[in-house]
Amino acid sequence: MTTDPRTYPFARASWVAFAPGIESVNVLLLYFIFAPYMVQVVLGGGSNAQATWGVVTAIGGISVALLGPIVGTIADTVGGQKRFLIGFVSLAAAASAALWFASPGIPLEGLVALSIVAILLMIGVELAGVTYSSLLPNLGTAATIGRLSGNAIGFGIIWGLVLLGGYIAAFMIGDTPFLGLDRDAQEHNRIAGPIVAVVLLVFLQPLLWFTPPTPINRVCLPIGRIVRGVVKDAYHSMRQEPAIARFVIARVIYQDGIGVALTFGSIYAAGLFGWETLELAVFGICVLGSAAIGATIGGQIDDRIGAKNTILIALGILLIGMTALLAFEAPAETGTGFLSTPTERIFIGVALLLGLGIGPAGGSGRTMMARIAPEGQAGKWFGIMALTGNAVAFTGPALVALVTYLTESERTGMMVAPVIIGLGALIMITVKSDRPLLTCNAVTA
């Protein structure tokens, strides 16, 4: 059987179609629905609850940092990546389904079990993402895989908007939620886990059926030596290309800050205003929608002024937005309707500004690397960027947990996000501009 990607008319579409599975985990579980419910209801709310969730998230990040390079290297060496993908998606789906048991008033041993389940979910979905990305080179050429990756991100965001809208319609509008769920027992929040489990398994099927298989190699795996080789190669590459290395460091830092903002932003909003599922879903729609708009506009700006300048503008927007969000106080007046106080409506407006920065910061980061990487080495440098990103992804949540615990303040803990983003922006200022390359390419074209 040939593995020429041009002979697989559905392969690229099937690869893109799995992106909503990953995005469903982020949208329903880690960002906007289940995580705030877990912190505010199951863990009781307040600074200790936020610190606890920060520790859980950090442990998940550390686990991925340790396992990611090992799993990625093993999969590349032995081949047959689909086997790994099935295993990791199955782990994530099983963990997602188990979140149904996160009922209010659960005893301590149940909380420990739920924390382990949440960590397994993070490990499963992140390692599935690593394996999923490793299939990309088989589906196109160096000139087309960037567009394919961008399509997957865009499709994932659109799916996130549809999913949140459908969630509101099914479980938040009307006297009786879909499937007759009991709101008093928080079943409308707990159902997010089983929904994600189904979505993961459904969207995995086209990927398994239509993408080309990768060969299976019968090899002996000296795992320690292989992993040391990966880390050593990354270290030497960054020493040989200090200008690119500086960009990698800047991007890893500011993306960690963005990750903190997304992971804890809805938790912070729920604690500040007492928001429940409806408000949090609308908050998520606003952030995702503005991120999609920002990514589209940012792409146009990128082509005109370069990726570095676009990233700096995006980070400036993020700093302004995060600073403004953290300046809000809980409203003195109370309301009974949806977003009934002026403070809540202004908060949503600022969240729209925040989303405008998220899209360009991510999209132009990929464009920047594609432009500055030496010819024929883009794949290697994208791998290094992913490796370093996974290696430090736990630091943001860990810092949130530590600062929240020490200060007993959710707001102070959230200040970690703009500080990390600001540090990334400062390093980004020192990165060599890609604008000369943009001008050169325009003249060549």
C-alpha positions as CSV (number, residue, x, y, z in Angstrom):
1,M,0.0,0.0,0.0
2,T,1.4,3.4,-1.0
3,T,1.7,6.1,1.7
4,D,1.8,9.0,-0.7
5,P,-0.4,11.5,1.0
6,R,-1.8,12.6,-2.3
7,T,-3.6,9.3,-2.7
8,Y,-5.6,9.8,0.5
9,P,-8.4,12.3,-0.4
10,F,-9.9,12.1,3.0
11,A,-6.7,11.9,5.1
12,R,-6.2,15.6,5.6
13,A,-9.8,16.3,6.4
14,S,-9.8,13.4,8.8
15,W,-6.7,14.7,10.6
16,V,-8.3,18.2,10.9
17,A,-11.5,16.6,12.1
18,F,-9.9,15.2,15.2
19,A,-9.0,18.8,16.4
20,P,-12.6,19.2,17.9
21,G,-11.9,16.2,20.1
22,I,-8.9,17.9,21.8
23,E,-10.7,21.3,21.9
24,S,-13.7,19.7,23.7
25,V,-11.5,18.7,26.6
26,N,-10.2,22.3,26.9
27,V,-13.6,24.0,26.4
28,L,-15.8,21.8,28.6
29,L,-13.4,20.4,31.2
30,L,-10.3,22.4,31.7
31,Y,-11.4,26.0,30.9
32,F,-15.1,27.0,31.1
33,I,-17.4,24.4,32.6
34,F,-16.0,21.5,34.7
35,A,-12.9,23.2,36.2
36,P,-14.9,26.1,37.7
37,Y,-17.5,23.7,39.0
38,M,-14.8,21.5,40.5
39,V,-13.2,24.5,42.3
40,Q,-16.3,26.4,43.4
41,V,-18.7,23.6,44.2
42,V,-16.8,20.3,44.8
43,L,-13.8,21.9,46.5
44,G,-15.8,24.6,48.2
45,G,-14.4,27.7,46.5
46,G,-12.0,30.3,47.9
47,S,-8.2,30.5,47.8
48,N,-7.6,27.0,49.1
49,A,-9.7,25.5,46.4
50,Q,-7.9,27.5,43.7
51,A,-4.5,26.4,45.2
52,T,-5.6,22.8,45.2
53,W,-6.6,22.9,41.6
54,G,-3.4,24.6,40.8
55,V,-1.5,21.7,42.4
56,V,-3.5,19.1,40.4
57,T,-2.9,21.0,37.2
58,A,0.8,21.3,37.9
59,I,1.2,17.6,38.6
60,G,-0.5,16.9,35.3
61,G,1.9,19.3,33.6
62,I,4.9,17.7,35.3
63,S,3.8,14.3,34.2
64,V,3.4,15.4,30.6
65,A,6.8,17.1,30.7
66,L,8.4,13.8,31.8
67,L,6.5,11.5,29.6
68,G,6.1,13.6,26.5
69,P,9.6,13.4,25.1
70,I,9.8,9.7,26.0
71,V,6.5,8.8,24.4
72,G,7.2,10.9,21.3
73,T,10.6,9.4,20.8
74,I,9.4,5.9,21.3
75,A,6.5,6.4,18.9
76,D,8.8,7.9,16.2
77,T,11.3,5.0,16.7
78,V,8.9,2.0,16.7
79,G,6.3,3.5,14.4
80,G,2.6,2.6,14.3
81,Q,1.6,5.9,15.9
82,K,-2.1,5.1,15.6
83,R,-1.7,2.4,18.3
84,F,-0.4,5.0,20.7
85,L,-3.2,7.4,19.8
86,I,-5.8,4.8,20.5
87,G,-4.3,4.1,23.9
88,F,-4.0,7.8,24.9
89,V,-7.5,8.8,23.6
90,S,-9.0,5.8,25.4
91,L,-7.3,6.9,28.7
92,A,-8.6,10.5,28.2
93,A,-12.1,9.3,27.4
94,A,-12.2,6.9,30.4
95,A,-11.0,9.7,32.7
96,S,-13.5,12.1,31.2
97,A,-16.4,9.7,31.7
98,A,-15.4,9.2,35.3
99,L,-15.8,12.9,36.1
100,W,-19.5,12.2,36.2
101,F,-18.9,11.0,39.8
102,A,-17.7,14.5,40.9
103,S,-20.8,15.1,43.0
104,P,-21.1,17.8,45.7
105,G,-20.2,16.7,49.2
106,I,-17.9,13.9,48.0
107,P,-15.7,12.6,50.9
108,L,-11.9,13.2,51.0
109,E,-11.0,9.8,49.5
110,G,-13.3,10.7,46.6
111,L,-11.6,14.0,46.1
112,V,-8.3,12.3,46.0
113,A,-9.6,9.8,43.4
114,L,-11.1,12.7,41.3
115,S,-7.8,14.5,41.4
116,I,-6.0,11.4,40.1
117,V,-8.7,11.0,37.4
118,A,-8.1,14.7,36.4
119,I,-4.4,14.1,36.2
120,L,-4.9,11.0,34.0
121,L,-7.2,13.1,31.8
122,M,-4.5,15.7,31.3
123,I,-1.8,13.1,30.6
124,G,-4.0,11.2,28.2
125,V,-5.2,14.2,26.1
126,E,-1.7,15.9,26.0
127,L,0.1,12.7,24.9
128,A,-2.7,12.1,22.4
129,G,-2.0,15.6,21.1
130,V,1.7,14.8,20.8
131,T,1.0,11.6,18.8
132,Y,-1.7,13.4,16.8
133,S,0.8,16.1,15.8
134,S,3.4,13.5,14.8
135,L,1.0,12.3,12.0
136,L,1.1,15.7,10.3
137,P,4.3,15.2,8.2
138,N,2.7,12.2,6.5
139,L,-0.2,14.3,5.2
140,G,1.5,17.0,3.2
141,T,4.6,18.8,2.2
142,A,6.6,21.5,4.0
143,A,4.6,24.1,2.0
144,T,1.2,22.8,2.9
145,I,1.3,21.4,6.5
146,G,1.3,24.9,8.0
147,R,-2.1,25.6,6.3
148,L,-3.3,22.2,7.5
149,S,-2.3,22.9,11.1
150,G,-4.0,26.3,10.9
151,N,-7.2,24.8,9.5
152,A,-7.2,22.3,12.5
153,I,-6.9,25.2,15.0
154,G,-9.6,27.2,13.3
155,F,-12.0,24.2,13.1
156,G,-11.3,23.4,16.8
157,I,-12.3,27.0,17.8
158,I,-15.4,26.9,15.6
159,W,-16.3,23.6,17.2
160,G,-15.7,25.0,20.7
161,L,-18.2,27.8,20.0
162,V,-20.8,25.4,18.6
163,L,-20.3,23.0,21.6
164,L,-20.7,25.8,24.2
165,G,-23.8,27.1,22.4
166,G,-25.3,23.6,22.2
167,Y,-24.5,23.1,25.9
168,I,-26.4,26.2,26.8
169,A,-29.4,25.2,24.7
170,A,-29.4,21.6,26.0
171,F,-28.8,22.1,29.7
172,M,-29.2,25.7,30.7
173,I,-32.4,26.9,29.0
174,G,-35.8,25.8,30.1
175,D,-37.1,24.3,33.3
176,T,-36.0,20.8,32.5
177,P,-32.5,20.1,31.1
178,F,-32.0,17.7,28.2
179,L,-32.1,14.0,29.3
180,G,-34.0,15.1,32.4
181,L,-30.8,15.9,34.4
182,D,-31.2,17.1,38.0
183,R,-29.7,20.6,38.4
184,D,-29.9,20.4,42.2
185,A,-27.5,17.4,42.0
186,Q,-25.2,19.4,39.6
187,E,-25.8,16.8,36.8
188,H,-25.8,19.6,34.2
189,N,-22.2,20.3,35.2
190,R,-21.1,16.7,35.7
191,I,-22.5,15.6,32.3
192,A,-19.6,17.6,30.6
193,G,-17.2,14.7,31.3
194,P,-19.3,11.9,29.6
195,I,-20.0,14.3,26.6
196,V,-16.3,14.8,26.1
197,A,-15.6,11.1,26.3
198,V,-18.1,10.4,23.5
199,V,-16.8,13.3,21.4
200,L,-13.2,12.1,21.7
201,L,-14.1,8.6,20.6
202,V,-16.3,9.7,17.8
203,F,-13.9,12.2,16.2
204,L,-11.1,9.6,16.5
205,Q,-12.8,7.2,14.1
206,P,-12.1,9.1,10.8
207,L,-8.5,9.6,11.8
208,L,-8.1,5.9,12.3
209,W,-9.9,4.9,9.1
210,F,-8.6,7.5,6.5
211,T,-5.2,8.6,7.5
212,P,-2.3,6.6,6.1
213,P,-0.7,4.0,8.4
214,T,2.8,4.5,9.6
215,P,5.2,1.5,9.4
216,I,5.9,-0.5,12.5
217,N,9.6,-1.1,13.2
218,R,10.8,-4.1,15.2
219,V,13.6,-2.5,17.2
220,C,15.2,-2.7,20.6
221,L,14.5,0.5,22.6
222,P,17.3,1.8,24.8
223,I,14.8,4.3,26.1
224,G,17.2,6.2,28.4
225,R,19.8,6.7,25.6
226,I,17.1,7.8,23.1
227,V,15.6,10.4,25.4
228,R,19.0,11.7,26.4
229,G,19.8,12.0,22.7
230,V,16.6,14.1,22.1
231,V,17.4,16.5,24.9
232,K,21.1,16.7,23.9
233,D,20.2,17.5,20.3
234,A,17.8,20.2,21.4
235,Y,20.4,21.7,23.7
236,H,23.1,21.8,21.0
237,S,20.7,23.2,18.4
238,M,19.7,26.0,20.7
239,R,23.4,26.8,21.4
240,Q,24.2,26.8,17.6
241,E,21.2,29.1,16.9
242,P,21.0,31.6,19.8
243,A,18.7,34.0,17.9
244,I,16.1,31.2,17.4
245,A,16.6,29.9,20.9
246,R,15.8,33.3,22.3
247,F,12.5,33.3,20.4
248,V,11.7,29.7,21.7
249,I,12.3,30.8,25.3
250,A,10.1,33.9,24.8
251,R,7.3,31.9,23.3
252,V,7.4,29.2,25.9
253,I,7.2,31.8,28.7
254,Y,4.3,33.9,27.2
255,Q,2.3,30.8,26.2
256,D,2.6,29.5,29.8
257,G,1.1,32.8,30.9
258,I,-1.7,32.5,28.4
259,G,-2.3,28.9,29.6
260,V,-2.7,30.2,33.2
261,A,-5.1,32.9,32.0
262,L,-7.3,30.3,30.2
263,T,-7.1,27.7,32.9
264,F,-7.9,29.9,35.9
265,G,-9.7,32.8,34.3
266,S,-13.1,31.3,34.4
267,I,-12.4,29.9,37.9
268,Y,-11.6,33.5,39.0
269,A,-14.7,34.9,37.4
270,A,-16.9,32.2,39.0
271,G,-15.5,33.1,42.4
272,L,-15.7,36.8,41.9
273,F,-19.3,37.0,40.6
274,G,-20.8,33.7,41.7
275,W,-21.3,32.7,38.1
276,E,-22.8,29.4,37.3
277,T,-22.7,27.3,34.1
278,L,-24.7,29.6,31.9
279,E,-22.5,32.7,32.6
280,L,-19.4,30.6,32.3
281,A,-20.5,29.2,28.9
282,V,-21.2,32.7,27.6
283,F,-17.8,33.8,29.0
284,G,-16.2,31.0,27.0
285,I,-18.1,31.8,23.8
286,C,-16.9,35.4,24.1
287,V,-13.3,34.5,24.7
288,L,-13.2,31.8,21.9
289,G,-15.1,34.0,19.4
290,S,-12.9,37.0,19.9
291,A,-9.8,34.7,19.7
292,A,-11.0,33.5,16.3
293,I,-11.5,37.1,15.2
294,G,-8.1,38.1,16.6
295,A,-6.4,35.2,14.8
296,T,-7.9,36.2,11.5
297,I,-7.0,39.9,11.9
298,G,-3.6,39.0,13.3
299,G,-2.8,36.9,10.2
300,Q,-3.4,39.9,8.0
301,I,-1.3,42.2,10.2
302,D,1.4,39.6,10.4
303,D,1.8,39.6,6.6
304,R,2.2,43.4,6.7
305,I,4.4,44.1,9.7
306,G,5.9,40.7,10.5
307,A,5.3,38.1,13.2
308,K,7.4,39.6,15.9
309,N,5.6,43.0,15.8
310,T,2.2,41.2,15.7
311,I,3.1,39.1,18.7
312,L,4.2,42.1,20.7
313,I,0.9,43.9,19.9
314,A,-1.0,40.8,21.0
315,L,1.0,40.5,24.2
316,G,0.3,44.2,24.9
317,I,-3.4,43.6,24.5
318,L,-3.2,40.6,26.8
319,L,-1.4,42.6,29.5
320,I,-3.9,45.4,29.3
321,G,-6.8,42.9,29.4
322,M,-5.4,40.8,32.3
323,T,-4.6,43.9,34.3
324,A,-8.1,45.2,33.8
325,L,-9.8,41.9,34.7
326,L,-7.8,41.7,37.9
327,A,-8.8,45.2,38.9
328,F,-12.5,44.2,39.1
329,E,-14.1,44.0,42.6
330,A,-17.1,41.9,43.3
331,P,-20.2,44.0,42.6
332,A,-21.8,45.7,45.7
333,E,-25.3,45.3,44.2
334,T,-26.8,42.0,43.6
335,G,-28.9,41.0,40.6
336,T,-31.1,38.0,39.8
337,G,-30.9,37.9,36.0
338,F,-28.3,36.9,33.5
339,L,-25.3,39.2,33.7
340,S,-27.5,41.6,35.7
341,T,-24.9,44.0,37.1
342,P,-23.0,46.5,35.1
343,T,-19.7,45.2,36.5
344,E,-20.4,41.7,35.0
345,R,-21.2,43.2,31.6
346,I,-18.0,45.3,31.6
347,F,-16.0,42.2,32.7
348,I,-17.4,40.3,29.6
349,G,-16.4,43.3,27.4
350,V,-12.8,43.2,28.8
351,A,-12.7,39.4,28.2
352,L,-13.5,40.1,24.5
353,L,-10.4,42.3,24.4
354,L,-8.4,39.6,26.1
355,G,-9.5,37.1,23.4
356,L,-8.3,39.3,20.6
357,G,-4.8,38.9,21.9
358,I,-4.9,35.2,22.4
359,G,-5.4,34.3,18.7
360,P,-2.5,36.3,17.2
361,A,-0.1,35.4,20.0
362,G,-0.5,31.7,19.1
363,G,-0.8,32.0,15.3
364,S,2.0,34.4,14.7
365,G,4.3,32.3,17.0
366,R,4.0,29.5,14.4
367,T,4.6,31.9,11.6
368,M,7.6,33.4,13.3
369,M,9.3,30.0,13.6
370,A,8.4,29.0,10.0
371,R,10.2,32.2,8.8
372,I,13.3,32.2,11.0
373,A,14.1,28.4,11.0
374,P,17.0,27.5,8.7
375,E,15.9,26.0,5.4
376,G,15.0,22.3,5.8
377,Q,15.0,22.5,9.6
378,A,11.5,23.9,10.4
379,G,10.3,20.5,11.6
380,K,13.2,20.1,14.0
381,W,12.6,23.5,15.5
382,F,8.9,23.1,15.9
383,G,9.8,19.9,17.8
384,I,12.2,21.7,20.0
385,M,9.6,24.4,20.7
386,A,7.0,21.7,21.6
387,L,9.6,19.9,23.8
388,T,10.6,23.0,25.8
389,G,6.9,24.1,26.1
390,N,5.9,20.8,27.6
391,A,8.9,20.8,29.9
392,V,7.9,24.1,31.6
393,A,4.1,24.0,31.2
394,F,3.6,23.1,34.9
395,T,5.4,26.2,36.2
396,G,2.4,28.6,35.7
397,P,-0.1,26.4,37.5
398,A,2.4,25.6,40.2
399,L,3.1,29.3,40.8
400,V,-0.6,30.1,40.9
401,A,-1.1,27.4,43.5
402,L,1.9,28.6,45.6
403,V,1.0,32.3,45.4
404,T,-2.7,31.7,46.1
405,Y,-1.8,29.5,49.1
406,L,0.7,32.0,50.6
407,T,-1.4,35.0,50.2
408,E,-4.8,33.4,50.6
409,S,-6.0,35.5,47.7
410,E,-7.4,34.3,44.4
411,R,-6.8,37.6,42.8
412,T,-3.1,37.7,43.8
413,G,-2.7,34.1,42.6
414,M,-4.1,35.1,39.2
415,M,-1.5,37.9,39.0
416,V,1.0,35.2,38.0
417,A,-0.5,35.3,34.5
418,P,0.3,38.9,33.5
419,V,3.7,38.7,35.2
420,I,4.6,35.6,33.1
421,I,3.2,37.2,29.9
422,G,5.1,40.4,30.6
423,L,8.4,38.5,31.1
424,G,7.8,36.7,27.8
425,A,7.1,40.1,26.1
426,L,10.4,41.6,27.5
427,I,12.4,38.7,26.1
428,M,10.4,38.9,22.8
429,I,11.5,42.5,22.4
430,T,15.1,41.3,22.2
431,V,14.3,38.7,19.5
432,K,15.6,39.4,16.0
433,S,12.8,40.7,13.7
434,D,11.4,38.5,10.9
435,R,10.4,41.6,8.9
436,P,13.4,41.6,6.7
437,L,12.6,38.0,5.7
438,L,9.0,39.1,5.0
439,T,10.2,41.9,2.7
440,C,12.7,39.6,1.0
441,N,10.0,37.0,0.3
442,A,7.7,39.6,-1.0
443,V,10.4,40.9,-3.4
444,T,11.2,37.3,-4.5
445,A,7.5,36.6,-5.1
